[in-house]
Amino acid sequence: MGEISSALLIGKKILARDGRELGQVDSLIVDTETWQVTALGTKVARDKLEQLNLKRKLVGSQSIIVPTSEVAAATDAVILKGLLSELSFSGGVQGKDDDGKDDDGKQDAVPDQ
């Protein structure tokens, strides 16, 4: 089993299968019953928000959760199994419409699982 320290993982670039950058790892999501890392908190590159149909914050950066099931490898960067165009997101953030979209039709930042 391969292992990597969280200190080495935080700040790594997250790349789609085709090498396009999604953002950087900014946190790890851990299931406290199994102590398994289930997802990566990801600070999304601002230029990718529109491409992913995510709402752009006025201040600060937007973060999303990338399930570890979507990760193919973690070496010098975290490599996803799919392309950026294949990523999809659904509801879950307070203040959103029932369909997970703001009034402008942009998705919130919680991925489908």
NUVO-468909 format. One record per residue: residue number from 1; residue in one letter; z, x, y of N, C-alpha, C in turn. Coordinates in Angstrom, 1 decimal, padded with zeros to 4 digits. Layout:
N
R  seq  type     n_w     n_u     n_v    ca_w    ca_u    ca_v     c_w     c_u     c_v
R  NUM     A       Z       X       Y       Z       X       Y       Z       X       Y
...
END
This chain:
113
R  seq  type     n_w     n_u     n_v    ca_w    ca_u    ca_v     c_w     c_u     c_v
R    1     M   000.0   000.8  -001.2   000.0   000.0   000.0   000.0   000.9   001.2
R    2     G  -000.9   000.6   002.2  -001.0   001.4   003.4   000.1   000.9   004.4
R    3     E   000.7   001.8   005.1   001.7   001.4   006.1   001.4   002.1   007.4
R    4     I   001.8   001.5   008.5   001.6   002.1   009.8   002.8   001.6   010.7
R    5     S   003.3   002.5   011.5   004.5   002.2   012.3   004.1   001.3   013.5
R    6     S   004.9   000.4   013.8   004.6  -000.6   014.9   004.4   000.2   016.2
R    7     A   005.1   001.3   016.4   004.9   002.2   017.6   003.5   002.7   017.7
R    8     L   002.9   003.0   016.5   001.5   003.5   016.5   000.5   002.3   016.7
R    9     L   000.9   001.1   016.3   000.0   000.0   016.3  -000.1  -000.6   017.7
R   10     I   001.0  -000.7   018.4   001.0  -001.3   019.8   000.2  -000.4   020.7
R   11     G  -000.7  -001.1   021.4  -001.6  -000.4   022.3  -003.0  -000.1   021.7
R   12     K  -003.1  -000.2   020.4  -004.4   000.1   019.8  -005.5  -001.0   020.2
R   13     K  -006.7  -000.5   020.3  -007.8  -001.5   020.6  -008.0  -002.3   019.4
R   14     I  -008.4  -003.6   019.6  -008.8  -004.5   018.6  -010.3  -004.7   018.7
R   15     L  -011.1  -004.3   017.7  -012.5  -004.4   017.7  -013.0  -005.4   016.7
R   16     A  -014.1  -006.1   017.1  -014.8  -007.0   016.1  -015.5  -006.1   015.1
R   17     R  -016.1  -006.7   014.1  -016.8  -006.0   013.1  -018.0  -005.2   013.6
R   18     D  -018.6  -005.7   014.7  -019.7  -005.1   015.3  -019.3  -004.0   016.4
R   19     G  -018.0  -003.7   016.5  -017.6  -002.7   017.4  -017.2  -003.1   018.8
R   20     R  -017.4  -004.4   019.1  -017.1  -004.9   020.4  -015.6  -005.2   020.6
R   21     E  -015.1  -004.7   021.7  -013.6  -004.8   021.9  -013.2  -006.2   022.3
R   22     L  -012.1  -006.7   021.6  -011.4  -007.9   022.0  -010.3  -007.6   023.0
R   23     G  -009.5  -006.6   022.8  -008.4  -006.3   023.6  -007.5  -005.3   023.0
R   24     Q  -006.2  -005.4   023.2  -005.2  -004.4   022.7  -004.1  -005.1   022.0
R   25     V  -003.5  -004.5   021.0  -002.3  -005.0   020.4  -001.2  -004.9   021.4
R   26     D  -000.5  -006.0   021.6   000.7  -005.9   022.5   002.0  -006.3   021.9
R   27     S   001.9  -006.9   020.7   003.1  -007.3   019.9   002.8  -007.6   018.5
R   28     L   003.8  -007.6   017.6   003.7  -008.0   016.2   004.4  -009.3   016.0
R   29     I   003.9  -010.2   015.2   004.5  -011.4   014.9   005.0  -011.3   013.4
R   30     V   006.3  -011.4   013.2   006.9  -011.2   011.9   007.5  -012.4   011.4
R   31     D   007.2  -012.8   010.1   007.9  -013.9   009.4   009.3  -013.3   009.0
R   32     T   010.3  -013.9   009.5   011.7  -013.4   009.3   012.2  -013.7   007.9
R   33     E   011.5  -014.6   007.1   011.9  -014.9   005.8   011.4  -013.8   004.8
R   34     T   010.1  -013.4   005.0   009.5  -012.4   004.2   009.5  -011.0   004.8
R   35     W   009.7  -010.9   006.0   009.6  -009.7   006.8   008.2  -009.1   006.8
R   36     Q   007.2  -009.9   006.7   005.8  -009.5   006.7   005.3  -009.8   008.1
R   37     V   004.4  -008.9   008.6   003.7  -009.1   009.8   002.6  -010.1   009.5
R   38     T   002.7  -011.2   010.2   001.7  -012.3   010.0   000.6  -012.3   011.0
R   39     A   000.8  -011.7   012.2  -000.2  -011.8   013.3   000.1  -010.7   014.3
R   40     L  -000.9  -010.4   015.1  -000.9  -009.5   016.1  -001.0  -010.2   017.5
R   41     G   000.0  -010.0   018.4  -000.2  -010.4   019.7  -001.2  -009.5   020.4
R   42     T  -002.2  -010.1   021.0  -003.3  -009.4   021.6  -003.6  -009.7   023.0
R   43     K  -003.5  -008.6   023.9  -003.8  -008.8   025.3  -005.4  -008.7   025.3
R   44     V  -006.0  -009.8   025.7  -007.4  -010.0   025.7  -008.0  -009.3   027.0
R   45     A  -009.1  -008.5   026.8  -009.8  -007.9   027.9  -010.4  -009.1   028.7
R   46     R  -010.2  -009.0   030.1  -010.5  -010.1   031.0  -012.0  -010.5   030.8
R   47     D  -012.9  -009.5   030.6  -014.3  -009.9   030.5  -014.6  -010.7   029.2
R   48     K  -013.7  -010.7   028.2  -013.9  -011.4   027.0  -013.4  -012.9   027.0
R   49     L  -012.6  -013.2   028.0  -012.0  -014.6   028.1  -013.1  -015.6   028.2
R   50     E  -014.1  -015.5   029.0  -015.1  -016.5   029.2  -016.0  -016.6   027.9
R   51     Q  -016.3  -015.4   027.3  -017.0  -015.4   026.1  -016.3  -016.1   025.0
R   52     L  -015.0  -016.1   024.9  -014.2  -016.8   023.9  -013.8  -018.2   024.3
R   53     N  -014.3  -018.6   025.5  -014.0  -019.9   026.1  -012.5  -020.2   026.3
R   54     L  -011.9  -019.1   026.7  -010.4  -019.2   027.1  -010.2  -019.2   028.6
R   55     K  -009.2  -019.9   029.0  -008.9  -020.0   030.4  -008.4  -018.7   030.9
R   56     R  -008.9  -018.3   032.1  -008.4  -017.0   032.7  -007.3  -017.3   033.6
R   57     K  -006.2  -016.5   033.4  -005.0  -016.7   034.3  -005.3  -016.1   035.7
R   58     L  -004.6  -016.7   036.7  -004.7  -016.2   038.0  -004.1  -014.8   038.2
R   59     V  -002.9  -014.7   037.5  -002.2  -013.4   037.6  -001.9  -012.9   036.2
R   60     G  -002.0  -011.7   036.0  -001.6  -011.1   034.7  -002.8  -011.2   033.7
R   61     S  -002.5  -010.9   032.4  -003.5  -011.0   031.4  -003.2  -012.1   030.4
R   62     Q  -004.2  -012.5   029.7  -004.1  -013.5   028.7  -003.9  -012.9   027.4
R   63     S  -003.0  -013.5   026.6  -002.7  -013.0   025.2  -003.0  -014.1   024.2
R   64     I  -003.5  -013.6   023.1  -003.8  -014.5   022.0  -003.1  -014.0   020.7
R   65     I  -003.0  -014.8   019.7  -002.5  -014.4   018.4  -003.6  -014.2   017.4
R   66     V  -003.7  -013.1   016.8  -004.7  -012.8   015.8  -004.0  -012.7   014.4
R   67     P  -004.3  -013.6   013.5  -003.6  -013.6   012.2  -004.0  -012.3   011.5
R   68     T  -003.1  -011.7   010.7  -003.4  -010.5   010.0  -004.5  -010.8   008.9
R   69     S  -004.6  -012.0   008.5  -005.7  -012.3   007.6  -007.1  -012.0   008.1
R   70     E  -007.2  -011.9   009.5  -008.5  -011.6   010.1  -008.7  -010.1   010.3
R   71     V  -007.7  -009.3   009.9  -007.8  -007.8   010.1  -008.4  -007.2   008.8
R   72     A  -009.4  -006.4   009.0  -010.1  -005.7   007.9  -009.4  -004.3   007.7
R   73     A  -009.1  -003.6   008.8  -008.5  -002.3   008.8  -007.7  -001.9   010.0
R   74     A  -006.8  -001.0   009.9  -006.1  -000.5   011.1  -006.1   001.1   010.9
R   75     T  -006.9   001.7   011.7  -006.9   003.2   011.7  -006.7   003.7   013.2
R   76     D  -007.8   004.2   013.7  -007.8   004.6   015.2  -007.8   003.3   016.0
R   77     A  -008.3   002.2   015.5  -008.3   000.9   016.1  -008.1  -000.1   015.0
R   78     V  -007.8  -001.4   015.5  -007.7  -002.5   014.5  -009.1  -003.1   014.5
R   79     I  -009.6  -003.2   013.3  -010.9  -003.7   013.1  -010.8  -005.1   012.4
R   80     L  -011.5  -006.1   013.1  -011.5  -007.5   012.5  -012.6  -007.6   011.5
R   81     K  -012.4  -008.6   010.7  -013.4  -009.0   009.6  -014.6  -009.6   010.2
R   82     G  -014.5  -010.3   011.3  -015.6  -011.0   011.9  -016.1  -010.5   013.2
R   83     L  -017.1  -011.2   013.8  -017.6  -010.9   015.1  -016.9  -011.7   016.2
R   84     L  -016.9  -011.3   017.4  -016.2  -012.0   018.5  -016.7  -013.4   018.5
R   85     S  -018.0  -013.6   018.3  -018.6  -015.0   018.4  -018.1  -015.9   017.3
R   86     E  -017.5  -015.3   016.2  -017.0  -016.1   015.1  -015.5  -016.5   015.3
R   87     L  -014.9  -016.0   016.3  -013.5  -016.3   016.6  -013.4  -017.7   017.2
R   88     S  -012.4  -018.5   016.8  -012.2  -019.8   017.3  -010.7  -020.0   017.6
R   89     F  -010.4  -020.9   018.5  -009.1  -021.1   019.0  -008.8  -022.6   019.0
R   90     S  -007.5  -023.0   018.8  -007.2  -024.4   018.9  -005.9  -024.6   019.7
R   91     G  -005.4  -025.8   019.8  -004.2  -026.2   020.6  -002.9  -025.6   020.2
R   92     G  -001.9  -025.8   021.1  -000.6  -025.4   020.8   000.2  -024.9   021.9
R   93     V  -000.3  -024.8   023.1   000.4  -024.3   024.3   000.8  -025.6   025.1
R   94     Q   002.1  -025.6   025.6   002.6  -026.7   026.3   001.7  -026.9   027.6
R   95     G   001.6  -028.2   028.0   000.8  -028.5   029.2  -000.7  -028.6   029.0
R   96     K  -001.1  -028.6   027.8  -002.5  -028.7   027.4  -002.8  -030.2   027.0
R   97     D  -004.0  -030.6   027.0  -004.4  -031.9   026.5  -004.2  -031.9   025.0
R   98     D  -004.2  -033.0   024.4  -004.0  -033.2   022.9  -005.0  -032.4   022.1
R   99     D  -006.2  -032.2   022.7  -007.3  -031.4   022.0  -007.2  -029.9   022.2
R  100     G  -006.1  -029.5   022.9  -005.9  -028.0   023.1  -006.7  -027.5   024.2
R  101     K  -007.3  -028.3   025.1  -008.1  -027.9   026.2  -007.5  -028.3   027.5
R  102     D  -007.7  -027.5   028.5  -007.3  -027.8   029.9  -008.3  -028.8   030.4
R  103     D  -008.1  -029.3   031.6  -009.0  -030.2   032.2  -010.4  -029.6   032.4
R  104     D  -010.5  -028.3   032.5  -011.8  -027.7   032.7  -012.5  -027.4   031.4
R  105     G  -011.9  -027.8   030.2  -012.6  -027.7   028.9  -012.3  -026.4   028.3
R  106     K  -011.6  -025.5   028.9  -011.3  -024.2   028.3  -010.2  -024.3   027.2
R  107     Q  -010.3  -023.5   026.2  -009.4  -023.6   025.1  -008.1  -022.8   025.5
R  108     D  -007.0  -023.1   025.0  -005.8  -022.3   025.1  -005.9  -021.1   024.2
R  109     A  -004.9  -020.3   024.1  -005.0  -019.1   023.4  -004.2  -019.0   022.1
R  110     V  -004.3  -020.1   021.3  -003.7  -020.1   020.0  -004.8  -020.2   018.9
R  111     P  -005.0  -019.2   018.1  -006.2  -019.3   017.2  -006.0  -020.2   016.0
R  112     D  -007.1  -020.7   015.5  -007.1  -021.5   014.3  -006.5  -020.7   013.1
R  113     Q  -005.7  -021.4   012.2  -005.2  -020.6   011.1  -005.5  -021.3   009.8
END
